[in-house]
Amino acid sequence: MYRAPSTFDMAKMQQLVEAAVASNPDGLIVSFTDEDALGRIVQKATNNGIPVITINSGGDVARKYGARLHVGQSEYEAGKQAAERMQEMGVKKAVCVNHEQGNQGLDQRCDGFLKGFDGNAEQLATTYDPTAIRNAVVAYLNEHKDVRGILTLGTLAAEPMLQAMREQGATDMFTLATFDLSPGILQALEKGDMDFAIDQQQYLQGYLPVMFLDQYAKHGLLPAGDVPTGPGFVTQENAAQVIKLSQQGIR
């Protein structure tokens, strides 16, 4: 059974997980998006002998509440690898555009990126508003002429950043990268307007835990540790393949 709120709603998510635990399933898969909201419920499940696998979010804290393993991406490590990849492409100084400072996952992405650049990158905090993001990026680059790498933390920020670069005819002047995929990002990658996108391969985050719990219920088998599904990198070389797979709901 698959249950999810129609929109992001932690109160509704709590209710759904509570109801799932009350049904006493053979296993529970949870996107552990908020430790404060979901930790107590996950602990209740594990105390009642329900094996829990967390996915996508919360892998760094899920074990505290008895989760057997986590399937997902280390956001910090993904950010660090993004920095390493940019430096291999010749970038000396970069900026990380954070459209939701205080979001634990996004902050970890930026922290890893800054660590990977070892002092040669800064964080630019913005809002959700696409126009504000675009204006903030342009203003920052005008003040920091030596920055040549830009990392956004999601498509919400990537698309207005791309718009600004295109309007200025500057896509070739910078190394541009983002976390996560969208049709617009994939098209930009295929055209060469963006250099790479970080894909946490969410299809695997849905598929693998179901297989693991099935094997656990039948045979008592589980992987010995957490299973990283990312970071995977999408570039101009493999963008066409990913576009086809995204149309099938796989990438």
C-alpha positions in Angstrom: 0.0 0.0 0.0 1.2 3.5 -0.9 0.1 6.5 1.1 1.1 10.1 0.8 -0.4 13.6 1.3 -1.6 15.3 -1.9 0.7 18.2 -1.0 3.6 18.6 1.4 1.8 18.5 4.8 3.6 17.2 7.9 0.5 17.0 10.0 -1.2 14.8 7.3 2.1 12.8 7.0 2.0 12.1 10.8 -1.6 10.9 10.5 -0.8 8.6 7.6 2.3 7.1 9.3 0.3 6.6 12.6 -2.4 4.8 10.6 0.1 2.7 8.9 1.7 1.6 12.2 -1.7 0.9 13.7 -2.4 -1.5 10.8 0.5 -3.6 12.0 2.2 -4.2 8.6 5.0 -6.6 7.9 7.2 -3.6 7.1 7.1 0.1 6.9 8.9 2.4 4.4 9.0 6.1 5.4 10.4 9.3 3.9 11.8 10.6 7.2 11.5 14.3 6.3 11.1 15.7 9.8 12.7 14.0 12.9 10.5 16.0 15.3 7.3 15.1 13.6 8.0 11.4 12.7 10.6 10.2 15.1 8.2 9.2 17.9 6.0 7.3 15.4 8.9 5.4 13.8 10.1 4.5 17.3 6.6 3.2 18.1 6.7 1.0 15.0 10.1 -0.4 15.8 9.2 -1.0 19.4 6.3 -3.1 18.1 8.5 -5.2 16.0 7.7 -3.6 12.7 10.9 -3.3 10.5 11.3 0.2 9.2 13.3 1.4 6.2 13.7 5.1 5.7 14.1 6.6 2.2 15.1 9.9 0.7 15.4 12.0 3.9 16.6 11.6 7.4 19.2 8.9 6.9 21.6 10.6 9.4 19.1 10.3 12.3 16.8 7.4 11.4 18.9 4.8 13.3 18.2 6.6 16.6 14.6 5.5 16.2 15.3 1.9 15.3 15.2 2.1 11.5 16.9 -0.9 10.0 18.5 1.0 7.1 18.2 4.0 4.9 18.0 4.1 1.1 18.9 7.5 -0.3 21.6 10.0 -0.9 24.0 11.6 1.5 23.3 15.3 0.8 26.6 16.4 2.3 28.6 14.0 0.2 26.7 14.8 -2.9 27.5 18.5 -2.4 31.1 17.7 -1.9 31.3 15.6 -5.1 29.7 18.5 -7.0 32.5 20.7 -5.8 35.1 18.1 -6.8 33.5 17.8 -10.2 33.5 21.5 -10.8 37.2 21.8 -9.8 38.0 19.1 -12.3 36.4 21.3 -14.9 38.7 24.2 -13.9 36.5 26.2 -11.6 38.5 28.0 -8.9 35.7 29.9 -7.1 32.0 29.1 -6.9 28.7 30.0 -5.2 26.0 27.8 -3.8 22.5 29.3 -4.2 20.3 28.2 -1.3 16.6 29.0 -1.9 15.5 27.6 1.5 18.1 28.2 4.2 17.2 26.2 7.3 16.0 23.2 5.3 18.3 20.5 6.7 18.8 18.6 3.4 19.5 21.8 1.4 21.9 23.1 4.0 23.8 19.8 3.9 24.1 20.0 0.2 25.6 23.5 0.4 27.8 22.6 3.4 29.3 19.7 1.4 29.9 22.0 -1.6 31.6 24.7 0.5 33.8 22.0 2.2 34.7 20.6 -1.2 35.9 24.0 -2.3 37.9 24.5 0.9 37.1 28.1 1.4 36.8 29.1 -2.3 33.0 29.1 -2.4 30.2 31.0 -0.6 26.6 30.5 0.1 24.0 32.8 -1.4 20.7 32.6 0.5 17.6 33.6 -1.5 13.8 33.1 -1.3 11.5 30.8 -3.2 10.5 33.6 -5.6 11.9 33.0 -9.1 12.4 36.7 -9.9 14.2 37.2 -6.5 16.4 34.2 -7.2 17.3 35.5 -10.7 18.0 39.1 -9.4 20.1 37.8 -6.5 22.3 35.6 -8.7 22.9 38.5 -11.2 23.7 40.9 -8.4 26.1 38.5 -6.7 28.0 37.8 -9.9 28.3 41.5 -10.7 29.9 41.9 -7.2 32.1 38.8 -7.5 33.7 38.8 -10.9 36.1 35.9 -10.1 33.2 33.4 -9.5 32.9 30.9 -12.3 30.9 28.1 -10.8 27.2 28.2 -9.8 25.4 25.4 -8.0 21.7 25.5 -7.3 20.1 23.1 -4.8 17.0 22.3 -6.8 15.1 23.0 -10.0 13.2 25.8 -8.3 16.4 27.9 -8.2 18.0 26.3 -11.3 15.5 27.5 -13.8 15.5 31.2 -12.9 19.3 31.0 -12.7 19.4 29.5 -16.2 17.0 32.2 -17.5 19.4 34.9 -16.1 22.4 33.3 -17.8 20.6 33.0 -21.1 19.4 36.6 -21.0 23.0 37.7 -20.4 24.4 35.4 -23.0 26.6 34.0 -20.2 26.0 30.2 -20.2 29.5 29.6 -21.7 31.2 31.9 -19.1 30.2 29.8 -16.1 30.1 26.2 -15.0 26.4 25.6 -14.1 25.0 22.8 -12.1 22.0 21.8 -10.0 20.6 19.2 -7.8 17.5 17.3 -9.1 15.9 17.1 -12.5 13.0 18.6 -14.5 12.1 18.7 -18.2 13.7 22.2 -18.4 16.9 21.1 -16.7 17.2 18.0 -18.9 16.7 20.1 -22.1 19.4 22.6 -20.9 21.8 19.7 -20.3 21.1 18.3 -23.7 21.7 21.7 -25.3 24.9 22.3 -23.3 23.5 25.3 -21.4 24.1 23.5 -18.1 27.1 21.3 -17.3 25.7 18.7 -14.9 22.8 17.8 -12.6 22.9 15.6 -9.5 20.4 12.8 -9.6 19.6 11.0 -6.4 17.8 8.3 -8.5 14.5 8.4 -6.6 13.2 5.4 -8.6 15.7 3.2 -6.7 14.5 4.8 -3.5 11.1 3.5 -4.1 12.0 0.1 -5.6 14.8 -1.1 -3.4 13.2 -0.9 0.0 10.2 -2.9 -1.2 12.5 -5.6 -2.4 14.5 -5.5 0.8 11.4 -5.8 3.0 10.0 -8.6 0.8 13.2 -10.6 1.3 13.3 -9.7 5.0 9.7 -11.0 5.5 10.4 -14.2 3.5 14.0 -15.0 4.5 15.2 -12.6 7.2 17.6 -11.0 4.8 18.6 -7.3 4.8 21.6 -5.4 3.6 24.2 -4.9 6.3 24.2 -1.1 5.9 22.6 1.9 4.3 22.2 1.9 0.5 23.3 5.1 -1.3 21.3 5.8 -4.5 23.2 8.9 -5.4 24.8 11.1 -6.3 24.4 10.1 -9.9 25.4 12.7 -12.5 23.5 13.7 -15.6 25.5 15.5 -18.3 25.1 16.4 -22.0 26.5 12.9 -22.8 23.6 11.0 -21.1 20.8 13.6 -21.1 19.0 12.1 -24.1 18.8 8.7 -22.4 17.6 10.3 -19.1 14.9 12.3 -21.0 13.5 9.1 -22.4 13.5 7.4 -19.0 11.9 10.4 -17.3 9.0 10.2 -19.8 8.5 6.7 -18.4 8.6 7.9 -14.8 12.0 6.2 -14.1 14.4 9.2 -14.0 
